[in-house]
Amino acid sequence: MAWVEAAVVVYLRTLIDRIEPYQQNPLPNFGGLGPIELGREIATLVMLLTVGWLAGKNFRHRVAYALIAFGVWDIFYYLFLAPMSGWPRTIFDWDILFLITLPWWGPVIAPASIAALMIAGGTLVTQFDATARRASWFASSAGALIALAVFMRDALIAARAGEIAIRNVLPTQFDWASFAIGFALMSAPIAEMIWKMRVGINLFARERA
């Protein structure tokens, strides 16, 4: 799926002459491709959720496998895209991450780091049946909302001026401080699961001693 995603993106960006998205008029209105691309993004998410649903035996594991699928897909998308198109050149290159609701902007390393979290958390749940308290999951949800706000901030500001302004948004500075807070909150369940596993291993070792 990651290869297909990268290939489709190369086709689309070549068609609109935007292999590198960070340039003037980054989202040109080209033959009504916007709604088609939006539908494709939604369809891709449905496919990733379906992978999780088929792989898991219960709700927790289905969600966890879906997170793993999304994380692997996202990271390998960039790994395939780079040799296909020559972009991104660095992990700090700006990219349009999604178009759902509004364009999400961020450096490549930002979504890739979240994808790594998804893989780690999903693996802990599916392979070790690790658990975390609801408070940790609430913190993670809050962190995801913060990250989403960071990605969409410039588009939200431009939305006041209408669709053309949104299409022409070019962020100049990424809010690393807010993103770091969001990332830390998203890491809460993983940190708790690892801590519980470590405590359990130590207790087991003491009992065997």
Backbone as ProteinMPNN parsed JSONL, in Angstrom:
{"seq_chain_A": "MAWVEAAVVVYLRTLIDRIEPYQQNPLPNFGGLGPIELGREIATLVMLLTVGWLAGKNFRHRVAYALIAFGVWDIFYYLFLAPMSGWPRTIFDWDILFLITLPWWGPVIAPASIAALMIAGGTLVTQFDATARRASWFASSAGALIALAVFMRDALIAARAGEIAIRNVLPTQFDWASFAIGFALMSAPIAEMIWKMRVGINLFARERA", "coords_chain_A": {"N_chain_A": [[0.817, -1.21, 0.0], [1.988, 1.21, 0.704], [3.812, 1.618, -1.355], [2.064, 1.892, -3.529], [0.692, 4.203, -2.709], [2.807, 6.089, -2.75], [3.438, 6.0, -5.485], [1.044, 6.93, -6.677], [0.959, 9.521, -5.626], [3.238, 10.593, -6.83], [2.376, 10.544, -9.514], [0.186, 12.364, -9.383], [1.393, 14.736, -8.418], [3.254, 15.217, -10.385], [1.543, 15.717, -12.491], [0.398, 18.169, -11.747], [2.634, 19.658, -11.559], [4.025, 19.787, -9.081], [5.999, 18.343, -7.596], [7.692, 18.933, -5.491], [6.067, 20.049, -2.775], [6.206, 22.422, -1.298], [5.996, 25.342, -2.426], [5.148, 28.289, -4.35], [1.625, 28.699, -4.746], [0.738, 26.014, -3.846], [-1.362, 24.186, -3.99], [-2.812, 23.957, -6.648], [-5.853, 24.546, -8.464], [-6.723, 22.094, -10.274], [-8.444, 20.832, -12.738], [-10.505, 19.776, -11.096], [-9.34, 17.931, -9.346], [-9.064, 18.019, -6.61], [-11.398, 17.17, -4.943], [-11.384, 14.485, -5.751], [-8.898, 13.577, -4.857], [-9.275, 13.941, -2.127], [-11.277, 12.044, -1.64], [-9.784, 9.777, -2.249], [-7.903, 9.762, -0.172], [-9.566, 9.286, 2.04], [-10.51, 6.748, 1.337], [-8.12, 5.317, 1.483], [-7.594, 5.415, 4.244], [-9.771, 3.921, 5.134], [-9.084, 1.411, 4.086], [-6.764, 0.867, 5.584], [-7.86, 0.726, 8.146], [-9.429, -1.496, 7.742], [-7.498, -3.488, 7.448], [-6.576, -3.614, 10.096], [-8.947, -4.469, 11.335], [-9.325, -7.024, 10.231], [-7.024, -8.324, 11.072], [-7.021, -8.327, 13.863], [-8.337, -9.909, 16.884], [-10.025, -8.98, 18.783], [-11.56, -5.888, 19.92], [-9.563, -4.129, 20.985], [-7.179, -5.206, 19.938], [-7.713, -4.977, 17.233], [-7.812, -2.2, 16.833], [-5.173, -1.668, 17.567], [-3.689, -3.089, 15.624], [-4.515, -1.675, 13.391], [-3.309, 0.776, 13.925], [-0.621, 0.012, 13.758], [-0.555, -0.71, 11.051], [-1.097, 1.77, 9.838], [1.11, 3.269, 10.723], [3.348, 1.867, 9.619], [2.697, 2.061, 6.913], [2.831, 4.881, 6.541], [5.529, 5.573, 7.104], [6.955, 3.976, 5.238], [5.886, 4.987, 2.944], [7.193, 7.486, 2.613], [9.789, 6.51, 2.407], [9.671, 5.151, -0.006], [8.814, 7.195, -1.697], [10.922, 9.034, -1.858], [13.14, 7.902, -3.503], [11.635, 7.569, -5.832], [10.826, 10.134, -6.672], [12.775, 11.962, -5.978], [12.296, 13.556, -3.882], [11.177, 13.626, -0.465], [14.088, 15.65, 0.267], [15.292, 16.061, 2.703], [14.541, 15.231, 6.143], [13.294, 17.346, 7.207], [11.907, 18.729, 5.327], [9.046, 20.515, 4.208], [5.733, 19.211, 4.014], [2.53, 18.483, 2.533], [0.365, 16.894, 4.44], [-2.214, 15.738, 4.736], [-5.448, 16.26, 3.206], [-7.876, 16.197, 4.333], [-10.629, 17.74, 5.665], [-9.078, 20.255, 6.047], [-5.969, 21.455, 4.573], [-3.148, 19.783, 5.914], [-0.131, 20.786, 7.188], [3.34, 20.108, 7.602], [6.733, 19.35, 8.667], [8.46, 16.51, 7.312], [9.518, 14.797, 9.282], [7.796, 15.068, 11.434], [5.124, 13.76, 11.044], [6.24, 11.241, 10.604], [7.466, 10.598, 13.02], [5.247, 10.369, 14.674], [4.071, 8.199, 13.422], [5.937, 6.227, 14.086], [5.456, 6.059, 16.818], [2.864, 4.989, 16.734], [3.38, 2.435, 15.679], [4.989, 1.371, 17.724], [3.243, 1.466, 19.985], [1.074, -0.09, 19.043], [2.367, -2.545, 18.66], [3.118, -3.248, 21.278], [0.608, -3.726, 22.387], [-0.513, -5.776, 20.739], [1.434, -7.836, 20.643], [2.36, -8.21, 23.222], [0.205, -7.94, 24.8], [-0.14, -5.669, 26.34], [-1.368, -3.145, 28.599], [-2.892, 0.047, 29.36], [-3.877, 2.733, 31.538], [-7.075, 4.469, 31.463], [-6.654, 7.172, 31.788], [-4.17, 7.617, 30.642], [-4.737, 7.089, 27.974], [-6.585, 9.099, 27.468], [-4.889, 11.289, 27.761], [-3.229, 10.782, 25.594], [-5.049, 11.111, 23.495], [-5.603, 13.826, 23.782], [-3.085, 14.821, 23.178], [-2.926, 14.077, 20.488], [-4.862, 15.747, 19.401], [-3.656, 18.208, 19.86], [-1.392, 17.984, 18.206], [-2.71, 17.787, 15.76], [-3.866, 20.324, 15.64], [-1.55, 21.852, 15.409], [-0.595, 21.0, 12.895], [-2.667, 21.951, 11.272], [-2.851, 24.638, 11.728], [-2.015, 26.939, 10.156], [-3.651, 26.692, 7.911], [-6.139, 26.921, 9.12], [-6.083, 29.566, 9.989], [-5.917, 30.843, 7.525], [-8.352, 30.144, 6.506], [-10.287, 31.998, 7.09], [-10.162, 33.81, 5.072], [-11.054, 32.489, 2.873], [-11.349, 29.919, 0.236], [-9.339, 30.193, -1.77], [-7.261, 31.421, -0.396], [-6.642, 29.392, 1.415], [-5.651, 27.436, -0.327], [-3.299, 28.621, -1.087], [-1.664, 28.73, 1.091], [1.457, 28.876, 2.704], [3.3, 27.681, 5.091], [5.6, 29.168, 7.385], [6.917, 28.692, 9.715], [7.27, 26.013, 11.919], [5.487, 24.923, 14.744], [7.264, 23.789, 16.986], [7.416, 23.558, 19.774], [4.754, 23.272, 20.756], [4.124, 20.972, 19.335], [5.918, 19.165, 20.473], [4.887, 18.966, 23.048], [2.395, 17.806, 22.474], [3.33, 15.407, 21.346], [4.609, 14.233, 23.53], [2.409, 13.792, 25.209], [0.98, 11.998, 23.616], [2.664, 9.872, 23.849], [2.182, 8.835, 26.327], [0.54, 6.417, 26.929], [2.251, 4.419, 25.906], [4.578, 4.75, 27.409], [3.555, 4.081, 29.932], [2.78, 1.397, 29.525], [5.252, 0.18, 28.972], [6.52, 0.657, 31.398], [4.915, -0.855, 33.167], [5.402, -3.419, 32.157], [8.108, -3.623, 32.698], [8.139, -3.523, 35.497], [6.702, -5.862, 36.0], [8.483, -7.793, 34.969], [10.642, -7.465, 36.715], [9.458, -8.234, 39.144], [8.902, -10.899, 38.581], [11.492, -11.867, 38.274], [12.453, -11.561, 40.865], [10.842, -13.36, 42.229], [11.734, -15.737, 41.177], [14.276, -15.8, 42.111]], "CA_chain_A": [[0.0, 0.0, 0.0], [2.86, 2.384, 0.752], [4.345, 1.807, -2.714], [0.963, 2.416, -4.344], [0.475, 5.591, -2.285], [3.9, 6.91, -3.272], [3.306, 6.073, -6.941], [-0.085, 7.809, -6.998], [1.364, 10.892, -5.303], [4.147, 11.024, -7.901], [1.549, 10.837, -10.693], [-0.604, 13.577, -9.171], [2.251, 15.917, -8.288], [3.817, 15.468, -11.714], [0.459, 16.274, -13.295], [0.19, 19.583, -11.404], [3.967, 20.251, -11.456], [4.278, 20.084, -7.672], [6.724, 17.253, -6.936], [8.001, 19.538, -4.196], [4.836, 20.779, -2.468], [6.423, 23.726, -0.678], [6.293, 26.379, -3.414], [3.996, 29.154, -4.581], [0.418, 28.01, -5.225], [1.018, 24.589, -3.633], [-2.535, 23.363, -4.296], [-3.546, 24.554, -7.772], [-7.15, 23.943, -8.787], [-6.428, 21.469, -11.567], [-9.428, 19.896, -13.263], [-11.334, 19.132, -10.079], [-8.65, 16.817, -8.699], [-9.151, 18.145, -5.157], [-12.363, 16.23, -4.363], [-10.964, 13.112, -6.04], [-7.804, 13.276, -3.936], [-9.868, 13.823, -0.794], [-11.906, 10.728, -1.593], [-8.733, 8.752, -2.231], [-7.349, 9.737, 1.177], [-10.54, 8.61, 2.905], [-10.502, 5.33, 0.961], [-6.887, 4.735, 2.017], [-7.793, 5.223, 5.679], [-10.701, 2.795, 5.287], [-8.319, 0.19, 3.831], [-5.887, 0.627, 6.728], [-8.728, 0.27, 9.234], [-9.846, -2.857, 7.393], [-6.369, -4.354, 7.794], [-6.633, -3.803, 11.539], [-10.145, -5.234, 11.67], [-9.124, -8.413, 9.838], [-5.884, -8.909, 11.782], [-7.269, -8.433, 15.296], [-9.359, -10.838, 17.37], [-10.942, -8.214, 19.62], [-11.528, -4.464, 19.564], [-8.253, -3.56, 21.324], [-6.171, -5.661, 18.98], [-8.037, -4.437, 15.912], [-7.328, -0.817, 16.827], [-3.711, -1.705, 17.621], [-3.179, -3.492, 14.306], [-4.758, -0.553, 12.479], [-2.251, 1.756, 14.203], [0.613, -0.518, 13.165], [-0.675, -0.61, 9.593], [-0.958, 3.175, 9.452], [2.482, 3.695, 10.966], [4.224, 1.259, 8.612], [2.33, 2.677, 5.629], [3.294, 6.266, 6.474], [6.992, 5.619, 7.039], [7.421, 3.413, 3.97], [5.479, 5.917, 1.881], [8.288, 8.434, 2.393], [10.967, 5.765, 1.959], [9.483, 4.869, -1.433], [8.635, 8.44, -2.443], [12.209, 9.706, -2.07], [13.818, 7.464, -4.735], [10.762, 7.72, -6.994], [10.655, 11.516, -7.119], [13.864, 12.84, -5.56], [11.784, 14.357, -2.767], [11.875, 14.731, 0.203], [15.541, 15.597, 0.316], [15.644, 15.96, 4.12], [13.389, 14.929, 6.998], [12.686, 18.609, 7.638], [11.163, 19.337, 4.213], [7.609, 20.669, 4.443], [4.862, 18.403, 3.171], [1.088, 18.503, 2.787], [0.179, 15.553, 4.981], [-3.563, 15.317, 4.374], [-6.362, 17.326, 2.787], [-9.156, 15.97, 5.007], [-11.161, 18.982, 6.274], [-8.209, 21.344, 5.586], [-4.604, 20.951, 4.375], [-2.266, 19.636, 7.073], [1.258, 21.063, 6.811], [4.344, 19.817, 8.613], [7.955, 18.719, 8.166], [8.32, 15.063, 7.174], [9.859, 14.112, 10.527], [6.69, 15.134, 12.395], [4.237, 12.598, 10.907], [7.009, 9.999, 10.701], [7.668, 10.296, 14.441], [3.958, 9.883, 15.176], [3.921, 6.852, 12.867], [6.766, 5.336, 14.899], [4.698, 5.851, 18.059], [1.763, 4.072, 16.433], [3.94, 1.09, 15.549], [5.426, 0.932, 19.049], [2.072, 1.21, 20.817], [0.341, -1.228, 18.506], [3.143, -3.762, 18.902], [3.009, -3.577, 22.701], [-0.732, -4.266, 22.647], [-0.782, -7.021, 20.011], [2.42, -8.884, 20.885], [2.586, -8.407, 24.656], [-1.087, -7.725, 25.462], [0.074, -4.615, 27.333], [-2.515, -2.264, 28.828], [-2.642, 1.341, 30.005], [-5.091, 3.284, 32.142], [-7.837, 5.394, 30.633], [-6.051, 8.507, 31.887], [-3.093, 7.687, 29.655], [-5.342, 7.174, 26.644], [-7.137, 10.453, 27.344], [-3.74, 12.164, 27.522], [-2.801, 10.535, 24.218], [-6.036, 11.745, 22.611], [-5.368, 15.269, 23.859], [-1.862, 15.073, 22.424], [-3.238, 13.974, 19.061], [-5.58, 16.972, 19.032], [-2.659, 19.287, 19.818], [-0.618, 17.795, 16.972], [-3.593, 18.126, 14.646], [-3.979, 21.785, 15.613], [-0.28, 22.371, 14.889], [-0.561, 20.725, 11.461], [-3.708, 22.677, 10.547], [-2.919, 26.021, 12.211], [-1.925, 27.934, 9.085], [-4.851, 26.575, 7.081], [-7.259, 27.451, 9.901], [-5.981, 31.028, 9.939], [-6.218, 31.263, 6.152], [-9.745, 29.817, 6.179], [-11.104, 33.213, 7.224], [-10.116, 34.548, 3.803], [-11.671, 31.707, 1.817], [-10.698, 28.747, -0.349], [-8.111, 30.546, -2.494], [-6.23, 31.651, 0.617], [-6.251, 28.082, 1.937], [-4.843, 26.768, -1.349], [-2.01, 29.299, -1.245], [-0.939, 28.766, 2.362], [2.821, 28.359, 2.785], [3.78, 27.912, 6.46], [6.991, 29.62, 7.477], [7.53, 28.219, 10.96], [6.549, 24.924, 12.568], [5.406, 25.118, 16.197], [7.891, 22.612, 17.583], [7.13, 23.477, 21.211], [3.428, 22.669, 20.921], [4.174, 19.604, 18.821], [6.626, 18.347, 21.463], [3.924, 18.698, 24.126], [1.461, 16.823, 21.945], [4.026, 14.132, 21.174], [4.815, 13.671, 24.869], [1.119, 13.281, 25.673], [0.673, 10.803, 22.828], [3.551, 8.796, 24.294], [1.818, 8.417, 27.683], [0.193, 4.996, 27.062], [3.423, 3.585, 25.625], [5.445, 4.837, 28.584], [2.936, 3.309, 31.017], [2.847, -0.032, 29.208], [6.643, -0.26, 29.15], [6.785, 0.671, 32.842], [4.245, -2.015, 33.755], [6.126, -4.616, 31.736], [9.384, -3.649, 33.415], [7.83, -3.896, 36.88], [6.342, -7.276, 35.993], [9.699, -8.585, 34.769], [11.416, -7.398, 37.956], [8.781, -9.062, 40.146], [9.107, -12.295, 38.193], [12.89, -12.204, 38.557], [12.601, -11.692, 42.318], [10.184, -14.593, 42.655], [12.561, -16.865, 40.741], [15.576, -15.754, 42.797]], "C_chain_A": [[0.85, 1.26, 0.0], [3.439, 2.688, -0.627], [3.275, 2.413, -3.618], [0.699, 3.878, -4.003], [1.541, 6.508, -2.865], [3.774, 7.082, -4.784], [2.189, 7.021, -7.352], [0.273, 9.263, -6.736], [2.322, 11.427, -6.364], [3.352, 11.375, -9.155], [0.839, 12.177, -10.539], [0.277, 14.822, -9.134], [2.957, 16.234, -9.606], [2.785, 16.152, -12.597], [0.268, 17.763, -13.03], [1.518, 20.323, -11.219], [4.269, 20.696, -10.027], [4.933, 18.884, -6.985], [7.175, 17.711, -5.56], [6.819, 20.418, -3.818], [5.055, 22.184, -1.93], [6.933, 24.719, -1.722], [5.031, 27.204, -3.625], [2.842, 28.376, -5.204], [0.574, 26.494, -5.081], [-0.135, 23.662, -3.987], [-3.335, 23.99, -5.438], [-4.844, 23.802, -8.048], [-7.069, 23.369, -10.2], [-7.505, 20.445, -11.905], [-10.255, 19.163, -12.234], [-10.689, 17.954, -9.385], [-8.784, 16.846, -7.18], [-10.128, 17.168, -4.526], [-11.99, 14.768, -4.595], [-9.866, 12.683, -5.077], [-8.326, 13.108, -2.517], [-10.533, 12.46, -0.627], [-10.896, 9.605, -1.534], [-8.117, 8.631, -0.847], [-8.281, 8.993, 2.133], [-10.557, 7.114, 2.615], [-9.261, 4.626, 1.504], [-7.018, 4.465, 3.505], [-8.733, 4.051, 5.947], [-9.966, 1.471, 5.075], [-7.406, -0.144, 5.005], [-6.68, 0.149, 7.936], [-9.187, -1.165, 8.989], [-8.75, -3.866, 7.703], [-6.384, -4.651, 9.29], [-7.795, -4.682, 11.955], [-9.955, -6.723, 11.362], [-8.026, -9.09, 10.654], [-6.181, -9.163, 13.253], [-8.389, -9.393, 15.649], [-10.362, -10.159, 18.29], [-10.752, -6.741, 19.297], [-10.159, -3.841, 19.817], [-7.213, -3.94, 20.28], [-6.451, -5.139, 17.574], [-7.571, -2.994, 15.783], [-5.803, -0.797, 16.774], [-3.112, -2.089, 16.272], [-3.402, -2.392, 13.263], [-3.699, 0.531, 12.669], [-0.922, 1.302, 13.601], [0.581, -0.359, 11.649], [-0.479, 0.825, 9.125], [0.488, 3.633, 9.602], [3.454, 3.165, 9.928], [3.974, 1.89, 7.245], [2.927, 4.072, 5.499], [4.812, 6.347, 6.317], [7.497, 5.101, 5.69], [6.971, 4.242, 2.776], [6.612, 6.894, 1.572], [9.548, 7.724, 1.901], [10.876, 5.422, 0.475], [9.423, 6.151, -2.263], [9.97, 9.096, -2.787], [12.93, 9.213, -3.327], [12.96, 7.619, -5.988], [10.805, 9.133, -7.571], [11.828, 12.437, -6.815], [13.465, 13.775, -4.438], [11.084, 13.423, -1.79], [13.387, 14.532, 0.213], [16.043, 15.493, 1.749], [14.374, 15.671, 4.913], [12.704, 16.196, 7.488], [11.984, 19.344, 6.494], [9.679, 19.401, 4.557], [6.814, 19.795, 3.48], [3.401, 18.686, 3.513], [0.711, 17.084, 3.181], [-1.164, 14.949, 4.602], [-4.334, 16.53, 3.888], [-7.703, 17.224, 3.505], [-9.492, 17.162, 5.895], [-10.398, 20.207, 5.775], [-6.818, 20.766, 5.33], [-3.828, 20.897, 5.69], [-0.836, 19.841, 6.584], [2.195, 20.672, 7.952], [5.597, 19.253, 7.98], [7.816, 17.204, 8.216], [8.563, 14.328, 8.485], [8.7, 14.093, 11.51], [5.712, 13.967, 12.228], [4.979, 11.276, 11.03], [7.235, 9.608, 12.158], [6.375, 9.799, 15.078], [3.706, 8.465, 14.672], [4.733, 5.838, 13.667], [6.092, 5.043, 16.235], [3.574, 4.85, 17.844], [2.259, 2.632, 16.348], [4.33, 0.54, 16.915], [4.234, 0.578, 19.931], [1.287, 0.004, 20.347], [1.045, -2.546, 18.756], [3.052, -4.196, 20.356], [1.666, -4.226, 23.015], [-0.906, -5.641, 22.003], [0.171, -8.154, 20.375], [2.63, -9.184, 22.362], [1.314, -8.224, 25.481], [-0.963, -6.686, 26.578], [-1.158, -3.718, 27.422], [-2.057, -0.962, 29.474], [-3.963, 1.864, 30.547], [-5.789, 4.238, 31.18], [-7.216, 6.785, 30.641], [-4.943, 8.674, 30.85], [-3.65, 7.809, 28.244], [-5.998, 8.531, 26.416], [-6.019, 11.455, 27.058], [-3.257, 12.018, 26.082], [-3.748, 11.189, 23.216], [-5.861, 13.258, 22.596], [-4.117, 15.648, 23.076], [-2.088, 15.021, 20.928], [-3.968, 15.219, 18.574], [-4.625, 18.159, 18.946], [-1.841, 19.191, 18.534], [-1.445, 18.172, 15.75], [-3.733, 19.635, 14.505], [-2.707, 22.423, 15.057], [-0.214, 22.184, 13.371], [-1.514, 21.628, 10.674], [-3.739, 24.168, 10.867], [-2.944, 27.041, 11.083], [-3.152, 27.899, 8.181], [-6.073, 27.129, 7.807], [-7.262, 28.976, 9.874], [-6.382, 31.536, 8.56], [-7.682, 31.053, 5.796], [-10.662, 31.029, 6.275], [-11.182, 33.975, 5.903], [-10.644, 33.737, 2.626], [-10.785, 30.634, 1.212], [-9.387, 29.086, -1.044], [-6.963, 30.766, -1.517], [-5.729, 30.331, 1.192], [-5.32, 27.373, 0.955], [-3.439, 27.357, -1.45], [-1.206, 29.401, 0.044], [0.455, 28.162, 2.199], [3.345, 28.645, 4.189], [5.251, 28.313, 6.459], [7.697, 29.108, 8.725], [6.662, 27.135, 11.585], [6.613, 25.112, 14.072], [5.943, 23.87, 16.903], [7.557, 22.458, 19.054], [5.783, 22.802, 21.458], [3.422, 21.223, 20.433], [4.859, 18.68, 19.823], [5.707, 17.998, 22.632], [2.927, 17.633, 23.677], [2.091, 15.449, 21.817], [4.241, 13.449, 22.52], [3.517, 13.079, 25.414], [0.726, 12.019, 24.912], [1.504, 9.605, 23.275], [3.138, 8.208, 25.636], [1.437, 6.94, 27.786], [1.384, 4.067, 26.842], [4.355, 3.568, 26.828], [4.88, 4.004, 29.731], [3.029, 1.811, 30.753], [4.255, -0.58, 29.401], [6.992, -0.332, 30.624], [6.164, -0.548, 33.51], [4.969, -3.307, 33.392], [7.445, -4.746, 32.486], [9.174, -4.074, 34.859], [7.499, -5.38, 36.961], [7.551, -8.176, 35.833], [10.533, -8.616, 36.043], [10.798, -8.269, 39.044], [8.988, -10.541, 39.853], [10.525, -12.744, 38.525], [13.109, -12.4, 40.052], [11.992, -12.992, 42.819], [11.017, -15.817, 42.292], [13.882, -16.934, 41.493], [15.546, -16.559, 44.097]], "O_chain_A": [[0.491, 2.259, -0.622], [3.549, 3.848, -1.026], [3.551, 3.337, -4.383], [0.503, 4.701, -4.898], [1.232, 7.57, -3.406], [3.979, 8.178, -5.306], [2.361, 7.824, -8.268], [-0.067, 10.142, -7.529], [2.226, 12.591, -6.754], [3.623, 12.393, -9.793], [0.877, 13.02, -11.435], [-0.051, 15.84, -9.743], [3.226, 17.398, -9.902], [3.115, 17.059, -13.361], [0.01, 18.536, -13.953], [1.536, 21.472, -10.777], [4.706, 21.822, -9.79], [4.486, 18.454, -5.922], [7.056, 16.975, -4.58], [6.582, 21.435, -4.469], [4.192, 23.048, -2.084], [8.139, 24.91, -1.881], [3.963, 26.848, -3.127], [3.04, 27.517, -6.064], [0.546, 25.771, -6.077], [0.081, 22.481, -4.257], [-4.431, 24.502, -5.209], [-4.921, 22.584, -7.885], [-7.313, 24.065, -11.186], [-7.474, 19.318, -11.409], [-10.671, 18.03, -12.475], [-11.384, 17.069, -8.886], [-8.634, 15.813, -6.527], [-9.733, 16.4, -3.65], [-12.244, 13.914, -3.746], [-9.891, 11.573, -4.545], [-7.87, 12.23, -1.785], [-10.372, 11.804, 0.402], [-11.111, 8.599, -0.858], [-7.835, 7.523, -0.389], [-7.836, 8.173, 2.935], [-10.611, 6.302, 3.538], [-9.337, 3.476, 1.935], [-6.603, 3.409, 3.984], [-8.516, 3.278, 6.88], [-10.202, 0.511, 5.808], [-7.286, -1.309, 5.384], [-6.23, -0.731, 8.668], [-9.317, -1.95, 9.928], [-9.032, -4.972, 8.165], [-6.224, -5.799, 9.702], [-7.652, -5.542, 12.824], [-10.375, -7.579, 12.139], [-8.089, -10.294, 10.9], [-5.653, -10.112, 13.835], [-9.275, -9.664, 14.838], [-11.435, -10.705, 18.549], [-9.889, -6.381, 18.496], [-9.645, -3.108, 18.972], [-6.461, -3.092, 19.799], [-5.519, -4.887, 16.81], [-7.008, -2.603, 14.761], [-5.21, -0.012, 16.035], [-2.137, -1.483, 15.827], [-2.582, -2.203, 12.365], [-3.243, 1.136, 11.699], [-0.191, 2.097, 13.011], [1.56, 0.07, 11.038], [0.216, 1.074, 8.139], [1.03, 4.302, 8.722], [4.288, 3.91, 9.411], [4.911, 2.212, 6.514], [3.474, 4.411, 4.449], [5.314, 7.107, 5.488], [8.366, 5.717, 5.072], [7.599, 4.205, 1.718], [6.953, 7.106, 0.409], [10.288, 8.264, 1.079], [11.891, 5.404, -0.222], [9.917, 6.193, -3.39], [10.134, 9.647, -3.876], [13.307, 10.039, -4.158], [13.492, 7.781, -7.086], [10.818, 9.318, -8.787], [11.888, 13.558, -7.322], [14.214, 14.686, -4.084], [10.432, 12.482, -2.243], [13.89, 13.409, 0.174], [17.098, 14.907, 1.995], [13.265, 15.847, 4.409], [11.647, 16.128, 8.117], [11.517, 20.468, 6.679], [9.123, 18.461, 5.126], [7.158, 19.653, 2.307], [3.077, 19.077, 4.634], [0.733, 16.176, 2.349], [-1.241, 13.79, 4.195], [-3.939, 17.673, 4.12], [-8.575, 18.07, 3.309], [-8.712, 17.536, 6.772], [-10.983, 21.095, 5.156], [-6.512, 19.682, 5.827], [-3.849, 21.844, 6.477], [-0.382, 19.15, 5.671], [1.881, 20.881, 9.123], [5.542, 18.727, 6.868], [7.119, 16.676, 9.083], [7.888, 13.339, 8.772], [8.621, 13.191, 12.344], [5.486, 13.237, 13.193], [4.413, 10.292, 11.507], [7.202, 8.425, 12.496], [6.403, 8.907, 15.926], [3.188, 7.626, 15.408], [4.277, 4.718, 13.9], [6.146, 3.917, 16.73], [3.354, 3.966, 18.672], [1.63, 1.719, 16.884], [4.041, -0.614, 17.231], [4.213, -0.484, 20.552], [0.88, -0.832, 21.153], [0.398, -3.556, 19.034], [2.922, -5.387, 20.64], [1.592, -5.162, 23.811], [-1.392, -6.57, 22.648], [-0.239, -9.314, 20.412], [3.035, -10.29, 22.719], [1.338, -8.339, 26.707], [-1.598, -6.806, 27.626], [-1.895, -3.553, 26.449], [-0.976, -0.885, 30.057], [-5.034, 1.484, 30.074], [-5.195, 4.743, 30.227], [-7.244, 7.493, 29.634], [-4.795, 9.741, 30.254], [-3.106, 8.539, 27.415], [-5.972, 9.057, 25.303], [-6.171, 12.35, 26.227], [-2.919, 13.005, 25.43], [-3.309, 11.751, 22.213], [-5.956, 13.896, 21.548], [-4.091, 16.672, 22.392], [-1.52, 15.816, 20.179], [-3.723, 15.693, 17.465], [-4.764, 19.013, 18.071], [-1.622, 20.193, 17.855], [-0.942, 18.799, 14.818], [-3.722, 20.166, 13.394], [-2.771, 23.41, 14.324], [0.175, 23.1, 12.646], [-1.212, 22.025, 9.548], [-4.576, 24.892, 10.328], [-3.808, 27.918, 11.061], [-3.636, 28.94, 7.737], [-6.944, 27.737, 7.185], [-8.316, 29.6, 9.753], [-7.096, 32.531, 8.437], [-8.201, 31.705, 4.89], [-11.699, 31.078, 5.614], [-12.147, 34.695, 5.648], [-10.682, 34.234, 1.501], [-9.634, 30.455, 1.61], [-8.416, 28.339, -0.919], [-5.832, 30.351, -1.773], [-4.532, 30.167, 1.429], [-4.32, 26.781, 1.358], [-2.501, 26.669, -1.851], [-0.181, 30.081, 0.086], [0.615, 27.081, 1.631], [3.797, 29.76, 4.451], [6.036, 27.85, 5.632], [8.926, 29.09, 8.788], [5.457, 27.32, 11.76], [7.671, 25.424, 14.618], [5.18, 23.015, 17.354], [7.428, 21.334, 19.539], [5.681, 21.879, 22.266], [2.794, 20.357, 21.042], [4.434, 17.539, 20.005], [5.741, 16.879, 23.145], [2.65, 16.68, 24.405], [1.464, 14.44, 22.14], [4.077, 12.235, 22.64], [3.52, 12.0, 26.007], [0.197, 11.077, 25.501], [1.094, 8.458, 23.099], [3.683, 7.185, 26.05], [1.964, 6.252, 28.66], [1.51, 3.044, 27.515], [4.859, 2.517, 27.222], [5.621, 3.305, 30.422], [3.325, 1.039, 31.665], [4.431, -1.677, 29.932], [7.673, -1.259, 31.063], [6.809, -1.205, 34.328], [5.127, -4.189, 34.236], [7.849, -5.846, 32.864], [9.933, -4.884, 35.39], [7.952, -6.076, 37.87], [7.642, -9.213, 36.489], [11.07, -9.66, 36.414], [11.508, -8.958, 39.776], [9.221, -11.337, 40.762], [10.737, -13.861, 38.998], [13.853, -13.288, 40.466], [12.536, -13.646, 43.708], [11.01, -16.816, 43.012], [14.536, -17.976, 41.521], [16.552, -16.63, 44.803]]}, "name": "protein", "num_of_chains": 1, "seq": "MAWVEAAVVVYLRTLIDRIEPYQQNPLPNFGGLGPIELGREIATLVMLLTVGWLAGKNFRHRVAYALIAFGVWDIFYYLFLAPMSGWPRTIFDWDILFLITLPWWGPVIAPASIAALMIAGGTLVTQFDATARRASWFASSAGALIALAVFMRDALIAARAGEIAIRNVLPTQFDWASFAIGFALMSAPIAEMIWKMRVGINLFARERA"}
